[in-house]
Amino acid sequence: MHAEVVRRSPAEPEFHQAAREVLETLAPVLAARPELADAALVERLCEPERQILFRVPWQDDAGAVRVNRGFRVEFNSALGPYKGGLRFHPSVNLGIVKFLGFEQIFKNALTGLGIGGGKGGSDFDPRGRSDAEVMRFCQSFMTELYRHIGDRTDVPAGDIGVGGREIGYMFGQYRRITNRWEAGVLTGKGPGWGGSAGRTEATGYGNVLFAAEMLRRRGEDLPGQQAVVSGSGNVAIYTIEKLHALGARALTVSDSGGYVRDEKGIDLELLKQVKEVERGRVQDYAQRRGSSAVFVPGGSVWEVPGDLALPSATQNELDVVDALNLIRGGVKAVSEGANMPTTPQAVRTFQDAGVAFGPGKAANAGGVAVSALEMRQNSGREAWPQDRVEAELATVMRDIHDTCYETAERYGVPGDYVAGANIAGFERVADAMLAQGLV
Ligand code: GLU
């Protein structure tokens, strides 16, 4: 089957990687349930239901015309409307969007909240762009996207390069074009206009809760643990916030320029000021932090030893050399805040060394889970307080952890959260597809 995926979608290495990782783990469930194999469910799952590619023209502040490409891959809607983020980053191409959309199917199924899988974005690079340029880009992007989405059809949200500002500009344009107050068409909105309290924090918070559950199964807990965190965006920031709230210490942050190691633990107020207010770089954080922090230009953050590793930057950021470094440094658990940040060989290296490994489609599902709660609030025109959202997030993360753990046991691969997540997500989607016939 994997050869067929590669043949039909050449030059999409990240999609091939994501598909291979899932396909490799499904043998036990396909053997136990031949009806799933007979209905060609794996083959059907690997083919998106719909793929939309479009031109996004816009004008920069100097008046020059720019052209980017927009994507929305509507992968699977057996469990609910397509749901998944939009990524704005120069590396975005169809293969990247397909890998993210494919993972999203299983992740969303694991939440149990009735959402299908999709993903989109653009090769637009927001870095260094003015607010006005970002707004014009978002408006142009939505001027095409609006016809494909809807609160019962496809519900985008943020991802790398798309946060509250971009969601605001896109929501405004959607509302203007359609003349509808359709809050549930996008998630990650501001809390004053239909957004959920706690959505911004949800991915990072959820990942720490998942890591804590993995530790608990090993008879350990979070307080006192030292964590190596990569990235410095939304996921990394709220990972660090939750680590500190639960008594652990985050030692690092990183971006494409290098990493910061802060012996006293990352100062979250300063990090938020540099990243969220000034839209600066981790080097700026180090310069202002004082003697506890050093900036290592161009270095790999995984050189830093820690009890936990929480990759929260981007795909394939942690390879086998990094894995061996972390294992030498005594790492006990790795929990993926980003999507597919660990290379397949590095995943195997951790698992062979007995390190608990939580794959992104389980560990980082808190973000999309709170997006689903935002949709629920929108359809009831409600605004839940943050403590209610956080309580529901904690329940969802515990359920996902236990589902993965128990599924792995049931199918004879105890402790393998990768197989547990893939099989449990697959069974939910496959059962729904089977029941709904050949569509
Ligand atoms: N982009 C996030 C993810 O990778 C969130 C998607 C959403 O909230 O729809 O799951």
Residues whose N, C-alpha, C, O or C-beta is under 5 A from the ligand:
A	BS01	LIG	K83 G84 G85 V155 A157 G158 D159 N364 G367 V368 S371
